[in-house]
Amino acid sequence: MPSIESGYQPLPMNFYRQADVLAVSKQLLGKCLFTCIDNQLTGGVIVETEAYKAPEDRASHAYGMKRTKRNEAMYQPGGISYVYLCYGIHALFNIVTNQEGIPHAILIRAIEPITGIKTMLARRRKSKTDRSLTGGPGALSQALGMTVQHNGLSLRGPKIWVEDIQVTVPENEILASPRVGIDYAGEDARLPWRFRIRNNPWTSKAA
């Protein structure tokens, strides 16, 4: 069981099952993402997210209601993980939202590390704490110990969960910009569905 460091108070499932994936993407900013993998507690504050809104979103793996073995988790009720391999190398962690059969998901792009930093440094083979530790979806998944084996897990824990640590990010402190690496999505590539905490040093550089 996770230590008192986290409080272990996962968000309720109804948080994830809201209909507006854009709103949930912004609400996740300031929440804390925790993992307890290999008996190691790690976690950090979510500072950057990206929303994916199938079936109309060309950037989504479920565009046009495409359903495959890989994206099956997206069709489940919100509140589970969707972890997939990018370029066959990087495990990327997404949070499934909305109701069963509506494939919405939020890519967690960056966290500000706060718990288990020594463990994260070891997993990332790094000696110092800087943005590269958990800035970027592949980096944060590796730091938190996530792999595709963690696809489809409940976000109620005990391996992966999100907590409300009573941090509210005002709307005017949220920077919205186009998503990253989705040029194939045509017009949808320009949608401002990437959300960052303004001036936070752990996010991607401003577009």
Phi, psi and omega in degrees: 000139181302153181286173180295346180306326184267335187084334180045062176233078183300148175301147178290155182299329182293339174299315183284339187266014172295152186282333187263100183294331178292317179296317180295323178302320179283324179294334179289337178297128183093348173280164183247126178265124180240150167228149171231089185239134185055037179062022179246119178274124177224155179182167179194165181280131179289123183238354180206131181224164172222132181265143176229123193234080175285159011270351188276346185276113182295340180278349183279146175295342182253022178305134180069018182066028173300133183230121182226173176298323182293316188263011184305326181300331182295338183269359180274165177303144181303149180113019175232169179271149169233106183242124180225162178272132175256126183057023179070011186235305189265127173278125181248130185262125177237152175254122178281135180233177178072192186269167178305134178090353177249102190278076174259148179206156180233119176281127175271113188265335182199146172229156171263111188293137180225337185229134178071036185296323178299319178295317179297317179299319180294317180296327181267000181054049180238156181252345180224155182269113174214183186304327183293346180295314184222014178267105186121140188296324178290320180296315183292324178297316179296316180298324181272359177081016182277139173224179178296344176294343181263012176292136175084007181281148174294139177273017169272359181091185011270000182268322180223134176200165179236137179240150171273114181257022175063038173251119179253125179261112181299151181304323182284356175257007178255122180263120179257133181207171180297153178289170189252138171070032182232040181304332180295346187275005177062226181302328182293341178295340182267356180297134182278065187252018170255130185237130181227152172283120184304133177066011175284127187289352183264355180273175172293161176296147181297141179277000000 
